Amino acid sequence: MSDPDAERVATVERLSERLSGFVQGIGMSGADARQIIERVIASEPSAGDLMAKARTWMLIALG
């Protein structure tokens, strides 16, 4: 059986890495982006496209 916390941390790391170029492009800090990614995962951990949802939330946060 796997540790859910370890899986969540790994997911946050993976998404942070994959979205790093997007985050730089919109001028958001890495820390802010990580917080948003963590909230996206917490809101719906089984969502199909966490990356798209995280990008959307980041754009909304800039507004």
C-alpha positions in Angstrom: 0.0 0.0 0.0 1.4 3.4 -0.9 1.6 6.5 1.3 -1.0 9.1 0.1 1.1 12.0 1.4 4.1 10.8 -0.5 2.0 10.5 -3.7 0.7 14.0 -3.2 4.1 15.4 -2.7 5.3 13.6 -5.8 2.4 14.9 -7.8 3.1 18.5 -6.7 6.7 18.1 -7.7 5.9 16.6 -11.1 3.3 19.3 -11.9 5.6 22.1 -10.6 8.3 20.9 -12.9 6.0 20.5 -15.9 4.5 23.9 -15.4 7.7 25.8 -14.7 7.9 27.4 -18.2 4.2 28.5 -18.0 4.8 29.9 -14.5 7.8 31.9 -15.7 5.9 33.1 -18.8 3.1 34.6 -16.8 5.5 36.1 -14.2 4.3 34.1 -11.2 6.7 33.1 -8.4 7.4 29.5 -8.0 6.2 29.6 -4.4 2.8 31.0 -5.5 2.5 28.4 -8.2 3.3 25.6 -5.8 0.6 26.8 -3.4 -1.9 26.9 -6.3 -0.9 23.4 -7.4 -1.3 22.1 -3.9 -4.8 23.6 -3.6 -5.8 22.1 -7.0 -4.7 18.7 -5.9 -6.5 19.1 -2.5 -9.7 20.2 -4.2 -10.0 17.2 -6.5 -7.1 14.8 -6.3 -8.6 12.4 -8.9 -9.3 15.1 -11.5 -8.4 14.0 -15.0 -6.3 17.0 -16.1 -4.7 18.6 -13.0 -2.3 20.5 -15.2 -5.0 22.3 -17.1 -6.9 23.1 -13.9 -3.7 24.4 -12.3 -3.0 26.7 -15.3 -6.5 28.0 -15.1 -6.3 28.7 -11.4 -2.9 30.5 -12.0 -4.4 32.7 -14.6 -7.4 33.5 -12.4 -4.9 34.4 -9.5 -3.2 36.9 -11.8 -6.5 38.7 -12.6 
